[in-house]
Amino acid sequence: MVSKMASEASCVRCPDAENAIVHVDCVTHRYPDGTEGIHNMCFRVYPREIVALCGPNGAGKSTLIEHINGLMMPDVGRVKVFNEDIDKSNVSSIRKMVGLVFQNADSQLFSPTVLDDVMFGPLNLGMSPEAARERAEWALDVVGMKEVHKIPHYLSGGQKRLVAIAGVLAMQPRILVADEPTGDLDPSNAKRIEDLLKSLRDLHGMSVVVAMHDVDMAARLADRICIVKNGSIIAEGRPEDILYDEALLKSAGLQLPMIAQLFNELDLDHSMDKRPLTLDELVPMVKAKAVVRKKPGKSKTE
């Protein structure tokens, strides 16, 4: 069921807020020039889920996710992570639990080799070089990165993104937050990142928050969709509900995912509870309709 919230709504209306591992509670953040990046924002994350924050550039997605790990602090409201309010006294411990992958991977890569880069975080945690290396090798294995002795500057865009994610995973956070993780990647590398994010939930029990404007990826990836517009979440719910609401998406500067467009063009059954989000879900529906519409003819000899 779609849950829509106006920007002035009180955060007590957020369902299951007490079970959330992240609760952004009526947060407003103003930049130095007075511009509001987010306004009266209510947002939450639950265990072992992938949440997609969908909206156009400038909607407030990046501002929101930078509050989740304490990179930004609210002017109004509060942010709780695992029932602990984020403030200047505990922001270091919060960042161990919430790992942030920036949109520009180059901003996170600065060491002589890939392995050195991924070891940097564990070493800062006080781990021995041997333990840090073991942790880094584990993280690189998780993301499928084999070129551990290469210079990060000479990696491809997709490889840089994988190393940036590995650097965050080496800290073993419980929540991964990624800002447009496939925005500048070719389809092959984007698919690799998409599969990795799913594996973090399915195999490693993590929660993942992804800021994006790619609604087709959001349809395949997310358990829950939040639509962000003008610094507020204007709607949230199941992907099969949110991503079939053409008027809602259009109002936020987005369009229907390709699968939803095909579903509508083929005039399939809109009364079903689970509308397709992937090609694998759509194809059987198309075949079933074709069988129903095919009428057997009579032989001329009969």
N, C-alpha and C positions, 0 to 999 in steps of 0.2 A: 504494500500500500504506500502511495506517495505521501510524504510528510512535507508540507510547505510551511515556511516560516517567514513572515515579514521581518524586516530588519529591526523593527521596534519590539519584537516579541521577547518575552522574558525567557531566560534559559531554563527556568524550572519546567518548561514544556518539553525539554529534550527527553525522549523516552529512554528508560534504562540508564540514566546518567550515572546512577550509583554503581553500575557494573562496568563502566568505561575505564580503560587504563589511561586514556588521555581525555581530559575534559577542558575545553576552552569555554570559559564561562563569561558570557556577555562582554567580550573584549573589544575595546576600541584602541587603535594605535594611530597617532598623528606623527607625520614626518616633520622635520624642522621648519619647513615652509608652511605648515598648517594643514597640509593635505591629509585626509584620513585614508590610510591604507586599508584598514578594515574597520567596520562599524558595528558595534553591539553583536559581535560574532559569537555564535554558539556552535560548537563542533565537538564530536567525540570519536574515539577509536576504541574498538573492542578487541579482545584477544583473538589471534589467528584469523584476521580478516584483512582484505585488501580494499582500501577506500580510495576512490578516484575523485579528486577535486577538479571539476571540469569548468572551464570558462575561458574567455578570450584573454589576450595579453592585457595587463593592467587591471584585471578584475579583483585582485587581492590574494591570489593563490599563494604566491611566494611570501608575501607578508605573513599570511597565516602559518605556513609551515615553519618559518623562521621563529615563530613564537613557541612552537612545540618543543624545540630543544634549547630554548633560552637565548638564542642569538639576538632576538628582540624581546623587549619587555613591554607589557601593556601599559597604556596610560590610564585605562579604565578596565575593570574586571580582573580576572585571574586565570591562570593556566595551571591545571593539576595533572601531574604524571604519576601514575601508581599512587594516587591519593596524597601526593606531596605537592604543595604549592611551589611553583618555581619562583625563586628570588635570587638575588646576587650571592647569597650565602651558600646555595646548594647547586648552582648552575653547572659546576664541574661534574658533580655526580649525576645530574640529569642527562648530561651529554654522553655519559657512558651507557645510559639506557636508551637514548634516542639518537640514532646516527643519521646525519643529514648529508645527502649527496647533492651537490650544487648542479645547476644547469650547465655551467661551463666546467667541464672536467679538468681543464688546464689549471684552474685555480686551486685544485687539490693535489696537483702533481708537481713536485719540486726537487725530489731526491735524484742521485746519480743513476740508480737502476730501479726497475719495477719492485724488486724485492725490498730494497732499502725504503722505498716509499711506503709500502704496506707495513713494514716493521716500525715505522715512525710512531704510530699511535700506541702500540703495545709497549714500546720503550718508554714513552711518556707516562704510561701507567706505572712505571717502575719495574717492569719485567726484565729479567736478565736477557742478554743478547741471544742466548740459546733458546729460551722460552719464547721470545719475541719472534725469532726466525720460524719456530715451529708453528706459532699462531699465524704468521703471515703466509706460510706455505699452505696451511689449512684453508685460509680465506681465498687464496689464489686458486686452489683446487676447487672450491665451491663455485667460483665464477667461471671456471674452465680456462684460466689464463696460464699458458705454458711458457711464455716468453719472459721469464722472471729476471733475466740478466740484461734485458734491453734497456736503452735509455728512454724514459717515458716520452720525451719530446718527439721521438721518431715513430711512435706508435700511430696506428690509424685511429680515427675518431671512435669507432666501436671499442677498440682495445683500451683506449684511454678511459672510456666510461666504465669498462669492466674493472680496471685497476682502481679507479676512484671508489667503486662499490666495494671492492676487496679491502681497501684501506679502512672503510667504515666497518665492514664485517669483522675485521681483525680485532676491533674493540669489543666484539660480541655484544652488540646492543640487543634489546628486546623488541625495538621498533625501528624500522628503516623508513626514512622520509626522503623522497626523491623528487626533484624539481625538473620537469620535462626530460625524463631520462632517455627518451628516444627522439627528441625534437630535431636533431640534425643528422640522424643516422640513415643509412640505406636500409631497405626492407630486410635484408638478411641479418644485419647487426641489430636492428630493432626487434626482430623476432627473438634473437638470442637474449636480449635484455628482458623482453616480456616473459620468456620461459624461466629466466633466472628469478624474476620477482615472484612468479607463481611457486617456484621451488622453495623460496625462503618461507613462504606460508606453509606449504604442504609438507616439506621435509624437515624444516628447522623450527617450526612453530612460531614464526615471527608474525607481527602485524606490519603491514606496509601501507604507507600513505603516498600517493602519487599525484602530483599536480600536473595537469595536462590539458591540452585543447583537442587532442586526437580522440574523438568519440568512438571511432572504430576499435581502437586499442582498448579503450575503457570498457566497451561492450564485452570484449573477450576476457578481460583481466579482472575486473572489479567484482567484489561481492556487494558493494554499496556505492552509489553515485551521489555526490553532492554538487549541485550547480551553484557556481559563485558568480555574482554580478555586483559591480559597484561596491565591493568590500563586504558583502553580506552573502550568506547562503540563502538562496531564495527557494530551494527545493532539494529534497533528498529522498532516496528510496532505492528499491530494487532496480537493477539495470533494465529489466524487461518492462518496467513501468516508466521510469524517467526517460529512457532513450527511445521510447515510442511516442513521447509527448512533443509533437512537432511545434506547437505554439509556444510551449515552455522553452524549448531549445532555441527557437528563433528569437525569443525575447532576450536571451542571454548571448546572442551573437554566435550561436552554434547551429549545426544542422543535423538531421537524422543520420545515424550510421548507415553505411551502405546496405547492410543486411535488412535494416528496418525499411529502407527505401524499396528494396526488392520485394519484401514481404507485402508492402502496400500495393506496389505495381502489379503483383501477381494476384491480388485480391484474395488472399488467404484468410483463414478463419480468425477474426479478431477477438472472438469470445473465449479463446483458450487462456488458461491461467499462465502458461509459460510460453511466451512468444520467443522466437529464435533470436539468438545473439551472435551465432557463428554460422559459417557456411555448412558445417557438419550437421547443425540442427535444422537448417533451412531445407537442405536437399531432400530429406525423407518426406517433408511436408509437400514439396512440389511434386515428387513422384506419386505420393498418395492421391493428390488432387487429380493428377493426370490419369490415374487408373479409374477414379470415380467418374470422370468426364468421358472416358472412352466407352462408347456403346457398341456392343457386338452387332454386326450386320448379319443378314440372312443370305444364305447361298442361293443363287439363281436356280439351282436344281431342285430346291425344296418346293 
